[in-house]
Amino acid sequence: MTQAKQGDTVRVHYRGTLEDGAVFSSTYEENEPFEFTIGGQSVLPRFGQAVIGMSEGESRIITIPPEEAYGPHRKEFIMVMDRKQAPDGLKLEPGKRLQVRTSRGDTVVATITAVTDTSVVLDANDPLAGKTLRFKIELLKIL
């Protein structure tokens, strides 16, 4: 039986969960398999490596620590913005994601984590930063 190897394009179903079992992404629910090239830049390296050696129809469960996924949650990526700097009419609520310009002039996507009468706290970490990720991967097809 053919096994997936470096450089192969594959089609998989996966379910990504956090340590508490919460699902953060799943192709099963979307009913849309995910296609990628093993060794390419479109997936976390450990995710792609996990598919190497799998045969069509085989499933595998892997765990990826934060340092091999989206990195640690970094305090320096937390910003406090004066509420007056927000555009008029913009609904400010925790969980909302915004594009903001840093003091260095870079544009980043940040999540509002708190809102007060005078300030807005923004977190520019990836939402999965600092989290251990668990994936169930099912190899559907080697293309």
N, C-alpha and C positions, 0 to 999 in steps of 0.2 A: 504494500500500500504506500502511495506517495506521501511524503512528509514535507511540511512547510520548511523552507530554508530562507536564509538571508537573501534579500532581493526579490523574493516572490511577492506578487500582489495577491492578497487574500480577502475573503469576505467573511466577517464574523458577526455573531450576536454577542452582546455583553451586557452585564448588569454591574454597575459600579455602586458600591455601598461604603458608608463610613463605619467606624468601629461599633457604633450603636445600632447598626443595621439600616439606617436611613439611606434610601436610594437617592443618589445625586445625578445619575444618568443611566439610561437603559434603552437599548435598541429594541428590546422585547416589547416594551410599552408603546414605542413609536412604530413598531412593526416595520422598521426600516434597517436592514443589516448595514454594517459599517465596512467600508472597503478601504484598505491601505496597503502600502508597500512596506514589507518588513525591512527595517533599517532606514526608512525615510524619516522625515521630520514631522510628520503629521500626528504621531502618537508619542506618549511617554516611552522612552527607551525600554524600560522593564516590561511594558505591555507588549511591545513588538517582540522582545526576546522570548517572552512566555509562549508565543505561538510557534517558535522554531521547534521542530520535531513533532508537532501535532499532525494528525491525519484528519481528513474530512470526517465530520461527525463526532470528533473527540471534544470533550470539555475539560477545562482546567480552572482551578481557583488559585489566584495569586494575591499576595499582599504587598503593597508598595509603601515604604515608609516616607514621611514628608520630605526628607532630604533627597529622595530619588523621584519625587513627584513635583510638587509646586513649591518646595522649600519651606523654611520655617516661617511662622507669622512674625513679621518684623515691626517692632514698635515705631521705627523711624518712618514707616509708611502710613502712620496715623497723623491726620492733619486736622487742625481746628480752623474753621473759616468764620469770619464775621458774617453774621446773617445778612447784613446790609449788602454784601458782595454778591448775593444770589440774585439772579435775574428776577424782575418783577413778574408775578404770576406763576412762578415755579413752585409746585407743591413739594414742600420739604417734609419727607417722612422716612423713618428708619426702614432700611431694606431697599430703598430706591437707589439705582446706580446712575451716576453722572459722569460726564467727561469734564475734568477740571485741569487747569493749568497750574503747574507747580511753580514755586519761587524761582526755579532754574529755567522756566519757560517750556518744560516738557508737558505734553498732554497725556494724562493717565485716566483710566476708568476707576472710580472710587465708589464705595457703598456708603450711604449715610447710615451711621450707627446710632447717632443721638442728635436731637434738636432741642435747643433751649430758646428763650426769648431773644438772646443776643448772639448765639453761635450755632454752628453746624459741625458735628464731628464726622470726619470722612476717613474711611479705611481703604487705602489703595492696594492692600494685599489681595492676591487672588482669593476668591471665596474658599478654595480648597487648601490654601497655604496652612501649614502646621498640622494637617490632617493625614492620618494613615488611611490609605485607600485599599479597598478589597474589590477585586474583579472576578466575576465568573465569566469566562470566555469560552464560546463554542465556535469552533472552526467549521464554517459551512462549506466553503469552496476555496480551492487553490486555483487561481485564474491563470 
